[in-house]
Amino acid sequence: MQFFFEVLLGGLLSGVMYALVALGYVLIYKASGVFNYAQGSMVFLAALTTVGLTEHGLNLWLAVPVTMLVMIGLALATERVVLRPLVNQNEITLFMATIGLSFFLEGLAQLTWGSTVRKLELGIDDVPLQSMLDATGIAVSQFDLIAAGICAVLVAALAVLFSKTKIGRALRAVADDHQAALAVGIPLQYIWAVVWTVAGFVALVAGLLWGARNGVQFALTFVALKALPVLILGGFTSVPGAIVGGLIIGASEKLAEVYIGPYVGGGIEGWFPYVLALGFLLVRPEGLFGEKIIRRI
């Protein structure tokens, strides 16, 4: 039972980090009604830019704000060059635009900083937390615990921002109907710029945490895709859904690897969340917290 709780807790801590990545997708989807395929590339670009700046002599805590300025510039450029010309276009057009943006960002990042795997040090040791080990006998990574705490605070702050503030109400109005939002005086371009800036900040934090854990490399773009099952379970429009979905995916993949993996040859942690999401789509395609779509025929 002690081992079970150790695996479960490790999975939940990973799930909080998945929830943070998923939140970037949710914010863009709520504002534009399109799945942002470039979110993984934004994570990769943010992490690689931070490491690249430190390699050129900047202190880490100076490189992070500079990288945030880069992400803000990216958000403003995306709104101006990609989104503004496509206002009121259908969702597939916007989705294809984010695919093109994704390839552009990946190429830009590697062209600027190179494609070799880099190590990122945040000053947090990936060792068992001794106090918890002594008290409960459960080994929990100090890095995972601190990273999950950072993600939890950020997710909670963003949830409050977009549910209790004027910007949050404007965002929901834009997501429901672009034309109606414009008609009542909501500046569509401003809302999109704000949301993409916040998504860039989320990508930066996620890139730093996952980069420190797994190394800064192109594979970070695939880590971001692990948020897809999270979104399917929680719902593409729900911030609480991203949190709950992240916890479910994080816990289930670890438990499945430990308790089911030995019977099927192991290595199921990478694909089990997608199988779980596929089964969930058959039962509740809108997600646990997603809005049920009703169409008049």
Secondary structure, 3 states (H helix, E strand, C coil): CHHHHHHHHHHHHHHHHHHHHHHHHHHHHHHHCCCCCCHHHHHHHHHHHHHHHHHCCCCHHHHHHHHHHHHHHHHHHHHHHHHHHHCCCCHHHHHHHHHHHHHHHHHHHHHHHCCCCECCCCCCCCCECHHHHHHHCCCCEHHHHHHHHHHHHHHHHHHHHHHHCHHHHHHHHHHHCHHHHHHCCCCHHHHHHHHHHHHHHHHHHHHHHHHHHHCECCCHHHHHHCHHHHHHHHCCCCHHHHHHHHHHHHHHHHHHHHHCHHHCCCCCCCCHHHHHHHHHHHHCCCCCCCCCCCCCC
